[in-house]
Amino acid sequence: MSWTGWVAGWVTGVALGQSPATLEAVRLHRPDAATLARAELTACEAAKCPDAGRLGLLAGTLVLSDGDAALARDLLARHPAPPPLEAFQAFYLGQARFYAGDPNGAAGDFERALEKASPALAVRARARLGEALLDAHRPKDAAPVLESAAAAQPTAELLFQRATTRAATGNPAGLRADLKAVALRFPTHPYADEALEKLSALKPAVKLTLPEHLQRAKGFLSAGAATRAQEELETAEKRSLVKGAPAQAQVALLRAQVLFVRGKPDEAEKALAVARKGPPAIAAEAALVVARRALRSDDNVKARGLMAALDKAYPSQAAGEEGAFFAAWLDMQGGRFEDATKSFVDYEKRYKGSRRRDEAMWFRALAHLRLEQYPRAKQALEELITAYPKTALAPQARYWMARADELGGGKPAVVGPAYEAVISAAPASFYALLASERLQELGRKPPAAFPQPPQQLTLPRPPELELAVALTRAGLFRDAADEVQSRVSGLRSADQALPFAHALLHLGEYGHAHSVAARYLWGRAFGAKAPDALAAFYPRAFAQAVETESTRQALDPFFVWAIMRRESAFRPEVMSAADARGLMQIIPPTATEIALKMSEPAPAPADLFAPERNIRYGAWYLAQLMKRFAHPALAAAAYNAGPKAAVRWTQERGTLPLDLFVESIPYKETRGYVKQVLADLYLYHRFYEKGGSQARLAMTVPSPATDGVSF
């Protein structure tokens, strides 16, 4: 499906006011979007077409986002909006008046918006009404509005503005509470520094305590503002708040973390030395910082020693427990399997209340498997299931119990039903896929994980979605997404969710459909194994683009869907903390590399949100990984962790059978990623491919090619 075809799919059977080209420009935030919209409005006005209100709404909002509030005001006021968009026109007209310097007029517009606003729009309109009233020097009118708005949506802006109304209406305690909330909870926001200034100017002045300075420093650090974090610590010291050894150790610990981020390891080590002289809780955390840094290095022995020392020195602290676990885990990673079994047994005995105890029991069993001690491995797995019958590790424990039985000489008549039970209990899991392969090796036909493939239903569109459709017709995509999300959050049962999910699938909103299913239809899909629920979990999203690019790259299209499902859950607009964008979660530098290889101009970062382009780049990259690694498990590992890591793991562990190889991937995130992608890949084959039940997973790990994609 083309990009414009996907947009049109949102509004099947309804004439568009805007051209597909304009809608595409709006969705991608292209700089010519406002110009295109204004040109279409002018043409519509000349022809006296009936879409002038909708076109004026789009043109006005785009011009407003470009910063021309006066022109936006004129465009928005020129034509009445069509039903049911009157509230949105009033809201954006209020925005335009406000930024054009008319807060009283804006307040009137926001009040009109609230009269017909949907729940999602009402939250924004109420907040802006309070701001407009405050800017119009009407604090008493603004006070009740901002009280309500800040309670519903306690942003830095609303808390700061509510503080202003509280000051004007004689609520000094509320004023101090709001200013402190802004300063402490939003340290990187511009209002935070202003809030501190206002606190200092109060009579009596309000000064932050050491814990509050530390809270701000941690906020700066987590936001990537390490320099500001260090300045915050220095401010606390200048105010003589750091008194006594415990406080000095606490500040030193945080300073060390800041200095490591700033690339000053020598100074950080000095700060850690101070922290390690503090009370046990702080000293333990300081030692853990050192051990974790070693854990990320290639020096297994050093890291193991530091973790074991943590366990020995601080057995009553959380850091000691973590040290004990990772000491045993490092034995596993270093191939010291006998030591690992002993270390994990000791951990299980001494830390019986640990949240990681089931994981420790699993790794102990894995160590026995690597030692080919199959009866002991099976016993450890039985202990795990008995102690934690609801653990998320149950499917792998049951698979490996059956596998240990088989490797230990168990007969097919005993082992076969155990594998079948894994498929029945966890049909969508990696372990159901492995069990299916093992059954076929035994000459037994595996049972179907799901009796019927996904079935998409044609149901009447819920009326709650009509506003979102109207907003999409108008090109107000962000507002449409807000409306869908608002309606999704209002669902309460599977019976409500099912028609909603299928309507979203028909509208091309695969991500929202998947979200609805994940929240309300899990039991129906994987417990009852209902095909109508499975449709929302495993859609053939953006089918034409996926199939076109897969054919072009000689790539399995089901592999693209499996990666897309794991990366973005079919949401084109998603962006990660690492700046990975779109359906296949491609970061801009990688997109530039791909475009260069494809002899295309480098895309703008915003272009990666376009489904068609994102799929094109993702399919090319995935095809290159398959050419180099020749196995979907290795290609998936490389997609997640990078080709260099995947090559290293095959060099170190490539002689293992696939199931043990995957269990031995050292990165927990990548290990889970590979399992889910493989499970989804083969489910897609079995659901949608003619004869797909015959698709087989190779259980040996090939050696990757020396040359090939390396980024």
C-alpha positions as CSV (number, residue, x, y, z in Angstrom):
1,M,0.0,0.0,0.0
2,S,1.3,3.4,-0.9
3,W,1.7,6.1,1.9
4,T,-1.2,8.1,0.5
5,G,-3.2,4.9,0.1
6,W,-2.7,4.2,3.8
7,V,-3.9,7.6,4.7
8,A,-7.0,7.1,2.5
9,G,-7.6,3.8,4.2
10,W,-8.3,5.7,7.4
11,V,-11.4,7.2,5.8
12,T,-12.7,4.5,3.5
13,G,-15.8,5.6,1.7
14,V,-15.5,9.3,2.6
15,A,-14.4,12.0,0.2
16,L,-11.2,13.9,1.3
17,G,-11.2,17.6,1.5
18,Q,-7.5,17.8,1.3
19,S,-5.5,16.1,-1.4
20,P,-3.4,13.1,-0.6
21,A,-0.2,15.1,-1.2
22,T,-1.2,17.7,1.4
23,L,-2.1,15.0,3.9
24,E,1.2,13.3,3.4
25,A,3.0,16.7,3.9
26,V,1.1,17.3,7.1
27,R,1.8,13.8,8.5
28,L,5.5,14.2,7.9
29,H,5.7,17.8,9.2
30,R,7.2,18.9,5.9
31,P,7.9,22.6,5.6
32,D,5.7,23.1,2.6
33,A,2.6,21.7,4.4
34,A,1.1,25.1,5.3
35,T,1.7,26.4,1.8
36,L,-0.1,23.4,0.2
37,A,-3.0,23.7,2.6
38,R,-3.4,27.5,2.0
39,A,-3.3,26.9,-1.8
40,E,-6.1,24.3,-1.5
41,L,-8.1,26.7,0.7
42,T,-7.8,29.5,-1.9
43,A,-8.8,27.2,-4.7
44,C,-11.8,25.9,-2.7
45,E,-12.9,29.4,-1.9
46,A,-12.7,30.4,-5.6
47,A,-14.8,27.4,-6.6
48,K,-17.1,27.8,-3.6
49,C,-16.6,24.2,-2.6
50,P,-18.2,22.8,0.5
51,D,-14.9,21.9,2.2
52,A,-13.7,25.5,3.0
53,G,-14.4,25.1,6.7
54,R,-12.3,21.9,7.0
55,L,-9.5,23.3,4.7
56,G,-9.5,26.6,6.7
57,L,-9.1,24.7,10.0
58,L,-6.1,22.7,8.7
59,A,-4.5,25.8,7.0
60,G,-5.0,27.8,10.2
61,T,-3.4,25.2,12.5
62,L,-0.4,24.7,10.2
63,V,0.2,28.5,10.0
64,L,-0.1,28.7,13.7
65,S,2.5,26.0,14.2
66,D,4.8,28.0,11.9
67,G,4.4,30.9,14.3
68,D,2.2,33.4,12.4
69,A,-0.6,33.8,15.0
70,A,-2.3,36.7,13.3
71,L,-2.6,35.0,9.9
72,A,-3.7,31.8,11.7
73,R,-6.4,33.8,13.5
74,D,-7.7,35.2,10.2
75,L,-7.7,31.8,8.5
76,L,-9.5,30.1,11.4
77,A,-12.2,32.7,11.7
78,R,-12.9,32.9,7.9
79,H,-15.3,29.9,7.7
80,P,-17.4,27.9,10.1
81,A,-16.1,24.4,10.8
82,P,-18.2,21.4,9.8
83,P,-19.7,19.3,12.4
84,P,-18.3,17.7,14.6
85,L,-15.1,19.9,14.4
86,E,-16.6,23.1,15.9
87,A,-14.8,22.6,19.3
88,F,-11.4,22.1,17.6
89,Q,-11.9,25.3,15.5
90,A,-12.7,27.2,18.6
91,F,-9.7,25.8,20.4
92,Y,-7.2,26.6,17.7
93,L,-8.8,30.0,17.2
94,G,-8.2,30.6,20.9
95,Q,-4.6,29.5,20.5
96,A,-4.2,32.0,17.6
97,R,-5.8,34.9,19.5
98,F,-3.7,34.1,22.6
99,Y,-0.4,34.2,20.7
100,A,-1.5,37.3,18.8
101,G,-1.8,39.1,22.1
102,D,-5.6,38.9,22.8
103,P,-5.9,36.7,25.9
104,N,-9.5,37.9,26.6
105,G,-10.6,36.9,23.2
106,A,-8.8,33.6,23.5
107,A,-10.5,32.9,26.8
108,G,-13.9,33.3,25.1
109,D,-12.8,30.9,22.4
110,F,-11.6,28.3,24.9
111,E,-14.9,28.6,26.7
112,R,-16.7,27.9,23.4
113,A,-14.4,24.9,22.8
114,L,-15.3,23.4,26.2
115,E,-19.0,23.5,25.4
116,K,-18.7,20.8,22.7
117,A,-15.2,19.4,23.5
118,S,-14.6,15.6,23.7
119,P,-12.9,14.4,26.9
120,A,-9.5,14.5,25.2
121,L,-9.9,18.0,23.9
122,A,-11.5,19.3,27.2
123,V,-8.3,18.6,29.1
124,R,-6.3,20.9,26.8
125,A,-9.0,23.5,26.5
126,R,-9.4,23.8,30.2
127,A,-5.7,24.3,30.7
128,R,-5.5,26.9,28.0
129,L,-8.6,28.7,29.4
130,G,-6.8,29.1,32.8
131,E,-3.7,30.4,31.1
132,A,-5.6,32.9,29.0
133,L,-7.5,34.2,32.0
134,L,-4.3,34.6,34.0
135,D,-2.6,36.4,31.1
136,A,-5.7,38.7,30.9
137,H,-5.0,39.7,34.6
138,R,-8.1,37.8,35.8
139,P,-6.5,35.6,38.5
140,K,-9.7,35.1,40.4
141,D,-11.5,33.8,37.3
142,A,-8.4,31.7,36.4
143,A,-8.0,30.2,39.9
144,P,-10.8,27.5,39.8
145,V,-10.0,26.7,36.2
146,L,-6.3,26.1,37.0
147,E,-7.1,24.2,40.2
148,S,-9.1,21.7,38.1
149,A,-6.7,21.7,35.2
150,A,-3.5,21.2,37.3
151,A,-5.2,18.4,39.3
152,A,-6.0,16.5,36.1
153,Q,-2.7,17.3,34.3
154,P,0.0,18.4,36.7
155,T,2.5,19.7,34.2
156,A,5.2,22.2,35.0
157,E,3.3,25.0,33.2
158,L,0.0,24.4,34.9
159,L,1.5,24.0,38.4
160,F,3.5,27.2,37.9
161,Q,0.4,29.1,36.7
162,R,-1.7,27.7,39.5
163,A,1.0,29.0,41.9
164,T,0.5,32.4,40.5
165,T,-3.3,32.3,41.0
166,R,-2.8,30.9,44.5
167,A,-0.5,33.9,45.3
168,A,-3.2,36.3,44.1
169,T,-6.1,34.6,46.0
170,G,-4.3,34.3,49.4
171,N,-3.2,30.7,49.5
172,P,0.5,30.9,50.5
173,A,0.8,27.3,51.4
174,G,-0.5,26.2,48.0
175,L,1.8,28.7,46.4
176,R,4.9,27.2,48.1
177,A,3.7,23.6,47.3
178,D,3.3,24.3,43.6
179,L,6.6,26.2,43.3
180,K,8.4,23.4,45.0
181,A,6.7,20.8,42.9
182,V,7.9,22.6,39.7
183,A,11.5,22.9,41.0
184,L,11.8,19.3,42.2
185,R,9.8,17.3,39.7
186,F,10.7,19.3,36.6
187,P,14.3,20.5,37.2
188,T,15.1,20.8,33.5
189,H,12.0,22.9,32.7
190,P,12.6,26.7,32.3
191,Y,9.9,27.3,34.9
192,A,12.0,25.4,37.5
193,D,14.6,28.1,37.9
194,E,12.0,30.7,38.0
195,A,10.1,28.8,40.7
196,L,13.3,28.7,42.8
197,E,13.7,32.5,42.4
198,K,10.1,33.0,43.6
199,L,10.7,30.7,46.6
200,S,13.8,32.6,47.6
201,A,11.8,35.9,47.3
202,L,9.0,34.8,49.7
203,K,8.8,36.1,53.2
204,P,10.3,34.1,54.8
205,A,12.4,32.7,52.0
206,V,12.1,29.0,51.2
207,K,15.4,27.2,50.8
208,L,15.8,23.6,49.6
209,T,17.0,20.9,51.9
210,L,19.9,18.5,51.0
211,P,17.5,15.7,50.0
212,E,15.7,18.2,47.7
213,H,19.0,19.3,46.1
214,L,19.8,15.6,45.6
215,Q,16.4,15.0,44.0
216,R,17.0,17.8,41.6
217,A,20.5,16.5,40.8
218,K,19.2,13.0,40.1
219,G,16.6,14.6,37.8
220,F,19.2,16.4,35.9
221,L,21.3,13.3,35.6
222,S,18.5,11.1,34.3
223,A,17.7,13.8,31.8
224,G,21.3,13.8,30.5
225,A,22.1,17.2,32.0
226,A,25.2,16.0,34.0
227,T,26.7,19.5,34.2
228,R,23.6,20.9,35.8
229,A,23.5,17.9,38.2
230,Q,27.1,18.7,39.3
231,E,26.2,22.4,39.7
232,E,23.3,21.4,41.9
233,L,25.6,19.4,44.2
234,E,28.0,22.3,44.4
235,T,25.1,24.6,45.3
236,A,24.2,22.3,48.2
237,E,27.8,22.3,49.4
238,K,28.1,26.1,49.2
239,R,25.0,26.4,51.4
240,S,26.8,24.2,54.0
241,L,24.1,21.6,53.8
242,V,26.5,18.7,53.4
243,K,27.3,18.1,57.1
244,G,28.6,14.9,58.6
245,A,30.0,11.7,57.0
246,P,26.7,10.2,55.9
247,A,25.7,13.3,53.9
248,Q,29.2,13.6,52.5
249,A,29.1,10.0,51.3
250,Q,25.7,10.4,49.8
251,V,26.8,13.5,47.8
252,A,30.0,11.8,46.8
253,L,28.1,8.8,45.4
254,L,25.9,10.9,43.2
255,R,28.9,13.1,42.2
256,A,30.8,9.9,41.1
257,Q,27.9,8.9,38.8
258,V,27.8,12.5,37.4
259,L,31.6,12.4,36.7
260,F,31.4,9.1,35.0
261,V,28.8,10.5,32.6
262,R,30.9,13.5,32.0
263,G,33.9,11.3,31.0
264,K,36.0,12.0,34.1
265,P,36.6,8.5,35.5
266,D,39.7,9.4,37.6
267,E,37.7,12.1,39.5
268,A,34.8,9.7,39.8
269,E,36.9,7.1,41.4
270,K,38.1,9.6,44.0
271,A,34.5,10.4,44.8
272,L,33.6,6.7,45.1
273,A,36.4,6.3,47.6
274,V,34.7,8.9,49.8
275,A,31.3,7.2,49.3
276,R,32.7,3.8,50.3
277,K,33.7,5.2,53.7
278,G,30.1,6.2,54.4
279,P,27.3,4.2,56.1
280,P,26.8,0.6,54.8
281,A,23.9,1.4,52.6
282,I,25.8,4.1,50.7
283,A,29.1,2.2,50.8
284,A,27.4,-0.8,49.2
285,E,25.9,1.3,46.5
286,A,29.3,2.8,45.7
287,A,30.8,-0.6,45.5
288,L,28.0,-1.7,43.2
289,V,28.7,1.2,40.9
290,V,32.3,-0.1,40.5
291,A,31.1,-3.7,40.0
292,R,28.5,-2.8,37.4
293,R,31.1,-0.9,35.4
294,A,33.3,-3.9,35.4
295,L,30.4,-6.0,34.4
296,R,30.2,-4.0,31.1
297,S,33.8,-4.7,30.4
298,D,35.4,-7.9,28.9
299,D,37.2,-8.8,32.1
300,N,35.0,-11.6,33.4
301,V,37.3,-12.5,36.2
302,K,37.7,-9.0,37.6
303,A,33.9,-8.4,37.4
304,R,33.3,-11.7,39.2
305,G,35.7,-10.8,41.9
306,L,34.0,-7.4,42.5
307,M,30.5,-8.9,42.6
308,A,31.6,-11.7,45.0
309,A,33.2,-9.0,47.3
310,L,29.9,-7.1,47.3
311,D,28.1,-10.3,48.5
312,K,30.7,-10.9,51.2
313,A,30.9,-7.4,52.5
314,Y,27.2,-6.4,52.3
315,P,25.0,-9.5,52.6
316,S,22.2,-7.6,54.3
317,Q,22.1,-4.9,51.6
318,A,20.4,-5.1,48.2
319,A,23.8,-4.5,46.6
320,G,25.1,-7.7,48.3
321,E,22.2,-9.7,46.9
322,E,22.9,-8.3,43.4
323,G,26.6,-9.1,43.8
324,A,25.8,-12.7,44.7
325,F,23.5,-13.2,41.7
326,F,26.0,-11.7,39.2
327,A,28.9,-13.5,40.6
328,A,27.1,-16.8,39.8
329,W,26.0,-15.4,36.4
330,L,29.5,-14.5,35.5
331,D,30.6,-18.0,36.3
332,M,28.0,-19.1,33.7
333,Q,29.3,-16.5,31.1
334,G,32.9,-17.6,31.7
335,G,32.1,-21.3,31.0
336,R,32.7,-22.3,34.7
337,F,29.5,-24.3,34.9
338,E,30.4,-26.4,37.9
339,D,31.2,-23.2,39.8
340,A,28.0,-21.6,38.5
341,T,25.8,-24.5,39.9
342,K,27.4,-24.1,43.3
343,S,27.1,-20.3,43.3
344,F,23.4,-20.4,42.3
345,V,22.6,-23.0,45.0
346,D,24.3,-20.8,47.6
347,Y,22.4,-17.8,46.3
348,E,19.0,-19.6,46.4
349,K,19.6,-20.6,50.0
350,R,20.8,-17.3,51.3
351,Y,18.4,-15.0,49.4
352,K,15.1,-16.9,49.6
353,G,13.1,-13.7,49.3
354,S,14.9,-12.4,46.3
355,R,12.9,-11.3,43.2
356,R,15.5,-13.1,41.1
357,R,15.3,-16.4,42.9
358,D,13.3,-18.1,40.1
359,E,15.8,-16.7,37.5
360,A,18.7,-18.1,39.6
361,M,17.0,-21.5,39.7
362,W,16.7,-21.4,35.9
363,F,20.4,-20.5,35.4
364,R,21.4,-23.3,37.7
365,A,19.4,-25.7,35.5
366,L,21.0,-24.2,32.4
367,A,24.5,-24.8,33.9
368,H,23.6,-28.5,34.4
369,L,22.4,-28.7,30.8
370,R,25.7,-27.3,29.6
371,L,27.5,-29.9,31.7
372,E,25.2,-32.6,30.2
373,Q,23.9,-33.5,33.6
374,Y,20.4,-34.0,32.4
375,P,18.8,-35.7,35.5
376,R,20.1,-32.8,37.7
377,A,18.9,-30.2,35.2
378,K,15.4,-31.8,35.1
379,Q,15.4,-31.9,38.9
380,A,16.3,-28.2,39.1
381,L,13.6,-27.3,36.6
382,E,11.0,-29.3,38.6
383,E,12.0,-27.4,41.7
384,L,11.5,-24.1,39.8
385,I,8.0,-25.0,38.7
386,T,7.1,-26.3,42.1
387,A,8.3,-23.1,43.9
388,Y,7.1,-20.7,41.3
389,P,4.2,-22.2,39.3
390,K,3.1,-18.8,37.8
391,T,6.6,-17.7,36.9
392,A,7.1,-16.2,33.4
393,L,9.9,-18.8,33.1
394,A,7.4,-21.7,33.2
395,P,7.3,-22.3,29.3
396,Q,11.1,-22.6,29.1
397,A,11.3,-24.7,32.2
398,R,8.7,-27.1,30.8
399,Y,10.4,-27.3,27.4
400,W,13.8,-27.9,28.9
401,M,12.4,-30.6,31.3
402,A,11.2,-32.4,28.2
403,R,14.5,-31.8,26.4
404,A,16.6,-32.9,29.3
405,D,14.5,-36.1,29.5
406,E,15.1,-36.7,25.8
407,L,18.8,-36.0,25.9
408,G,19.0,-38.3,28.9
409,G,17.6,-41.2,26.9
410,G,13.8,-40.7,27.5
411,K,11.5,-42.6,25.1
412,P,9.4,-40.7,22.5
413,A,6.2,-42.0,24.2
414,V,7.1,-40.1,27.3
415,V,8.9,-37.1,25.8
416,G,6.4,-36.5,23.1
417,P,3.4,-35.6,25.3
418,A,5.6,-33.3,27.4
419,Y,6.5,-31.3,24.2
420,E,2.8,-31.3,23.2
421,A,1.9,-29.9,26.7
422,V,4.4,-26.9,26.1
423,I,2.6,-26.1,22.8
424,S,-0.8,-26.2,24.4
425,A,0.2,-24.1,27.5
426,A,2.2,-21.4,25.7
427,P,1.1,-21.5,22.0
428,A,2.6,-18.2,21.0
429,S,6.0,-18.7,22.7
430,F,9.5,-19.5,21.4
431,Y,9.3,-22.8,23.4
432,A,6.1,-23.9,21.5
433,L,8.1,-23.4,18.3
434,L,11.1,-25.4,19.7
435,A,8.7,-28.2,21.0
436,S,7.2,-28.4,17.5
437,E,10.6,-28.9,15.9
438,R,11.5,-31.6,18.5
439,L,8.3,-33.4,17.9
440,Q,9.0,-33.5,14.2
441,E,12.5,-34.8,14.8
442,L,10.8,-37.7,16.8
443,G,8.5,-38.4,13.8
444,R,5.4,-37.1,15.6
445,K,3.1,-34.6,14.1
446,P,2.9,-31.5,16.4
447,P,-0.5,-30.3,17.4
448,A,-1.6,-26.9,16.0
449,A,-0.7,-24.1,18.4
450,F,-4.0,-22.4,17.3
451,P,-6.8,-24.3,15.8
452,Q,-7.8,-21.5,13.5
453,P,-5.8,-18.6,11.9
454,P,-6.6,-14.9,12.7
455,Q,-9.9,-13.8,11.3
456,Q,-10.7,-10.1,10.8
457,L,-14.3,-9.2,11.3
458,T,-16.4,-6.6,9.5
459,L,-18.4,-4.9,12.2
460,P,-20.2,-1.6,12.4
461,R,-17.7,1.1,13.3
462,P,-18.2,2.2,17.0
463,P,-19.7,5.7,17.1
464,E,-16.9,6.7,19.5
465,L,-14.5,6.6,16.5
466,E,-16.4,9.0,14.3
467,L,-14.7,12.1,15.6
468,A,-11.3,10.6,15.1
469,V,-12.2,9.8,11.5
470,A,-13.5,13.4,11.0
471,L,-10.2,14.8,12.4
472,T,-8.2,12.6,10.0
473,R,-10.3,13.9,7.1
474,A,-9.3,17.4,8.2
475,G,-5.6,16.5,8.4
476,L,-5.5,16.9,12.2
477,F,-3.7,13.7,12.8
478,R,-2.3,14.4,16.2
479,D,-5.8,15.3,17.4
480,A,-7.2,12.1,15.8
481,A,-4.6,10.0,17.6
482,D,-5.4,11.7,20.9
483,E,-9.1,10.9,20.4
484,V,-8.4,7.3,19.6
485,Q,-6.2,6.9,22.7
486,S,-8.8,8.6,24.8
487,R,-11.5,6.2,23.6
488,V,-9.2,3.2,24.1
489,S,-8.6,4.2,27.7
490,G,-12.3,4.2,28.3
491,L,-12.8,0.6,27.3
492,R,-13.6,-1.8,30.2
493,S,-14.1,-5.3,28.8
494,A,-13.3,-7.7,26.1
495,D,-16.8,-7.4,24.7
496,Q,-16.3,-3.7,24.3
497,A,-12.8,-4.1,23.0
498,L,-13.4,-6.6,20.2
499,P,-15.4,-4.4,17.8
500,F,-13.2,-1.5,18.7
501,A,-10.1,-3.4,17.7
502,H,-11.6,-4.6,14.4
503,A,-12.8,-1.1,13.5
504,L,-9.2,0.1,14.1
505,L,-7.8,-2.6,11.9
506,H,-10.2,-1.6,9.1
507,L,-9.1,2.0,9.6
508,G,-5.4,1.0,9.2
509,E,-4.7,1.9,12.9
510,Y,-2.8,-1.4,13.5
511,G,-0.9,0.0,16.5
512,H,-4.0,1.1,18.3
513,A,-5.7,-2.2,17.5
514,H,-2.8,-4.1,18.9
515,S,-2.8,-1.9,22.0
516,V,-6.5,-2.6,22.6
517,A,-5.9,-6.3,22.2
518,A,-2.9,-6.4,24.5
519,R,-5.0,-4.7,27.2
520,Y,-8.3,-6.5,26.9
521,L,-8.1,-9.5,24.5
522,W,-5.1,-11.5,25.8
523,G,-7.1,-14.2,27.4
524,R,-9.4,-14.5,24.4
525,A,-6.4,-14.8,22.0
526,F,-4.0,-17.0,24.0
527,G,-6.4,-18.8,26.4
528,A,-9.5,-19.4,24.3
529,K,-7.4,-19.1,21.1
530,A,-10.2,-17.2,19.4
531,P,-9.3,-16.2,15.8
532,D,-11.1,-12.8,16.0
533,A,-8.8,-11.8,18.9
534,L,-5.6,-13.1,17.2
535,A,-6.3,-10.8,14.2
536,A,-5.4,-7.7,16.3
537,F,-2.2,-9.4,17.7
538,Y,-0.9,-10.6,14.3
539,P,-2.1,-8.2,11.6
540,R,-0.5,-8.1,8.1
541,A,0.0,-4.4,8.7
542,F,0.8,-2.1,5.8
543,A,0.6,-5.2,3.6
544,Q,1.3,-3.7,0.2
545,A,4.5,-1.9,1.4
546,V,5.8,-5.0,3.2
547,E,5.1,-7.3,0.3
548,T,6.5,-5.0,-2.3
549,E,9.8,-4.3,-0.4
550,S,10.1,-8.0,0.6
551,T,9.8,-9.0,-3.0
552,R,12.3,-6.4,-4.1
553,Q,14.8,-7.6,-1.4
554,A,14.1,-11.3,-1.8
555,L,13.1,-11.3,1.9
556,D,10.5,-13.3,3.8
557,P,7.7,-10.8,4.4
558,F,6.7,-12.6,7.6
559,F,10.1,-11.7,9.0
560,V,9.4,-8.0,8.4
561,W,6.1,-8.3,10.3
562,A,7.8,-10.2,13.1
563,I,10.4,-7.5,13.5
564,M,7.8,-4.8,13.2
565,R,5.6,-6.3,15.9
566,R,8.5,-6.5,18.3
567,E,10.0,-3.1,17.5
568,S,7.0,-0.8,17.4
569,A,3.8,-2.9,17.8
570,F,2.8,-1.5,14.4
571,R,2.9,2.2,15.5
572,P,4.3,4.4,12.8
573,E,4.8,7.4,15.1
574,V,6.7,5.7,17.9
575,M,10.2,7.1,18.8
576,S,12.5,5.5,21.4
577,A,14.8,7.2,23.9
578,A,17.7,6.3,21.6
579,D,15.9,8.2,18.7
580,A,14.9,5.0,16.9
581,R,11.9,5.9,14.8
582,G,8.9,4.4,13.1
583,L,7.6,0.9,12.4
584,M,11.1,-0.7,12.2
585,Q,12.7,1.6,14.7
586,I,15.5,3.0,12.6
587,I,17.8,5.6,14.0
588,P,18.6,8.6,11.6
589,P,22.4,7.7,11.2
590,T,21.5,4.1,10.2
591,A,18.9,5.5,7.8
592,T,21.5,7.7,6.2
593,E,23.8,4.7,5.8
594,I,21.0,2.7,4.2
595,A,20.0,5.5,1.9
596,L,23.6,5.8,0.8
597,K,23.7,2.1,0.0
598,M,20.4,2.4,-1.9
599,S,21.7,5.4,-3.8
600,E,19.0,7.7,-2.4
601,P,19.3,11.1,-0.8
602,A,19.6,11.0,3.0
603,P,16.2,11.3,4.6
604,A,15.2,13.9,7.1
605,P,14.7,12.3,10.5
606,A,10.9,13.0,10.3
607,D,10.7,11.0,7.1
608,L,11.3,7.9,9.1
609,F,7.8,8.1,10.5
610,A,6.4,7.5,7.0
611,P,5.4,3.8,7.0
612,E,6.4,3.2,3.4
613,R,9.9,4.7,3.7
614,N,10.5,3.1,7.1
615,I,9.5,-0.3,5.8
616,R,11.7,0.1,2.7
617,Y,14.8,0.9,4.8
618,G,14.0,-1.8,7.4
619,A,13.5,-4.5,4.7
620,W,16.7,-3.6,2.9
621,Y,18.6,-3.8,6.2
622,L,17.0,-7.0,7.3
623,A,17.7,-8.6,3.9
624,Q,21.4,-7.6,4.3
625,L,21.5,-9.2,7.7
626,M,20.0,-12.4,6.3
627,K,22.6,-12.5,3.5
628,R,25.4,-12.2,6.1
629,F,24.0,-14.4,8.9
630,A,21.7,-16.9,7.0
631,H,19.5,-17.6,10.0
632,P,16.6,-15.6,11.3
633,A,17.9,-16.0,14.9
634,L,21.2,-14.5,14.1
635,A,19.7,-11.8,11.9
636,A,17.3,-10.8,14.7
637,A,20.1,-10.7,17.2
638,A,22.1,-8.5,14.9
639,Y,19.1,-6.2,14.3
640,N,18.8,-5.7,18.1
641,A,22.4,-5.7,19.3
642,G,24.4,-5.0,16.1
643,P,26.2,-7.3,13.7
644,K,29.5,-7.2,15.7
645,A,27.9,-8.7,18.8
646,A,26.1,-11.3,16.7
647,V,29.4,-12.3,15.0
648,R,31.1,-12.5,18.4
649,W,28.4,-14.7,19.9
650,T,28.6,-17.2,16.9
651,Q,32.4,-17.4,17.3
652,E,32.1,-18.1,21.0
653,R,29.0,-20.3,21.1
654,G,28.1,-21.2,17.5
655,T,28.7,-24.9,18.0
656,L,25.7,-25.1,20.4
657,P,22.4,-26.2,19.0
658,L,20.1,-23.3,18.4
659,D,18.0,-23.7,21.6
660,L,21.1,-23.6,23.8
661,F,22.7,-20.9,21.7
662,V,19.7,-18.6,22.2
663,E,19.6,-19.3,25.9
664,S,23.3,-18.4,26.1
665,I,23.0,-14.9,24.4
666,P,24.5,-12.7,27.2
667,Y,22.3,-9.7,26.7
668,K,19.0,-10.2,28.4
669,E,17.2,-7.8,26.1
670,T,18.5,-9.5,23.0
671,R,17.8,-12.9,24.3
672,G,14.2,-12.1,24.8
673,Y,14.0,-10.2,21.5
674,V,15.3,-13.2,19.5
675,K,12.9,-15.6,21.2
676,Q,9.8,-13.4,20.5
677,V,10.8,-12.6,16.9
678,L,11.3,-16.2,16.1
679,A,8.0,-17.2,17.7
680,D,6.2,-14.5,15.8
681,L,7.9,-15.3,12.5
682,Y,6.8,-18.9,12.5
683,L,3.3,-18.0,13.7
684,Y,2.9,-15.7,10.8
685,H,4.0,-18.5,8.5
686,R,1.5,-20.9,10.0
687,F,-1.3,-18.3,10.1
688,Y,-1.1,-16.8,6.6
689,E,1.1,-18.9,4.3
690,K,-0.4,-21.8,2.3
691,G,1.3,-24.8,3.7
692,G,2.9,-22.6,6.3
693,S,2.7,-25.4,8.9
694,Q,5.6,-27.0,7.0
695,A,8.0,-24.1,7.7
696,R,10.9,-25.4,9.7
697,L,13.3,-23.7,12.1
698,A,16.9,-24.8,11.5
699,M,18.3,-26.0,14.8
700,T,22.0,-25.5,13.9
701,V,23.8,-22.2,13.9
702,P,25.6,-21.3,10.7
703,S,28.8,-19.3,10.6
704,P,28.2,-15.8,9.4
705,A,29.9,-14.4,6.3
706,T,33.1,-12.5,6.8
707,D,31.8,-9.6,4.7
708,G,28.5,-8.0,4.7
709,V,26.6,-5.3,6.5
710,S,28.4,-4.2,9.7
711,F,26.4,-1.1,10.9
